[in-house]
Amino acid sequence: MADTRVIRPGRQPYNTRSHKYRPVRTPGGRLVAQKIVKKSTGPKCSDCKSSLPGIRHLKATAYRKLKKRQKTVSRPYGGATCGKCVKERIIRAFLIEEQMVVKKLLKERKP
């Protein structure tokens, strides 16, 4: 059972998703309420929806304080798409281009 000796700070008395506290004992021996901050899921890949490696999981407002190198990865589509999906895009574009060249050659060969 949860420790009920801690009084929740503020006017909200309910244990909602955004209003969670846990009891913490201070060095002076008092029990105080410590706010539990919700964890962020972090940025996701735009294609496969997996979590982007190399980018920190922060709240949207916290990204404003970061440097550019902490918000992106040095690659095309660095902060939006994972490396695997970028590789697939490049290969797909190359194969489409090759297919167009082959079609052009076949059209020229036909009398």
N, C-alpha and C positions, 0 to 999 in steps of 0.2 A: 504494500500500500504506500502511496506517496506521502511524503512528509507534509503535514498540514500546519506546521508551526510557523511557516513563512507567509507573510502577508504580501499579496500581489500589489506592486506599485501601480498607480494610475487608477482610472475609473472603470476600466474593463475588468469585470470579475470572472469571465469565462476563459477556459483553456482552449482557445481557438487555434487554428493553424498558424496565424501570424502573431499570436500573443502567448507564447510559451515561456515559462520560467522554470529554473531548477534551483533547489536550495544548495548554497555553498557556505561552508564554514570558513570564516575569516581567521587570520592569525590571532585576533583578539578573542576568539571563541564564540562570536555571534553567528547566527544563521541569517544570511541575507539572500534575497532573490536575485539570480543572475539570468538575464534575458538570453534565450536561445535564438540565435539568428538563423533564418532559413538558409539552406544551402542552395546555390544556384546550379542549374543543369549545365550551364555554359553554352558556347556557340555550337551549332550543329552544321553538318555538311548539307549544302543545298540540294544535292542529288540523292545521296543514300541515307541521309538523316542520322548518321553516326556522329559521335562527339569528335570535335577537331583536336588532334594532338598538338601540343606545343602552345596552346592558348589557355590562359588561366580561366577558371570558372568563377566569375564574379557577377555582382548585380549590374544591371545596365548602367546605372549612374556611376559606378566605380570605374568603368572603362574610360571615362573622360579624364581621369587623373593619371592614367598610364601613358607611358611613352609608346610611340608607334611600333617599335620593335617588340613590345610585349603584347600588342593587340593582333599582330599578323604574323605570317610565316613568309620568308623571302622566296616566293614562288608566285607564278600567275594564279589568280584566284586564291591568294594566301589565307585570308581570314574568312573565306566563304565556302570553299570546297576542299575536300581532303585530297591527298596526293594520288590516291588510287583512281578517283573519279577524274582528276585532271589528266592523268595518263591515258585513261580510256577515251576522253574527249580528243586528245591529240592523235591517238591511233585511229579513231573513227574518222577524223577530218582527213588524215593522210590516206586512208583506204578509199574514201569517197573521191579524193583528188586523183588517185591512181585509176579508179574505175572510169572517171571521166576521160582520162588520157587514153585508156584502152578502147573506149567507145569511139573516140575520135580517130584512132588508128584504124579500127575495123571499118569505119565509114569511108575513110580515104582509100582503103584497099578494094572495096566493092566497086565494080565498074558501073 
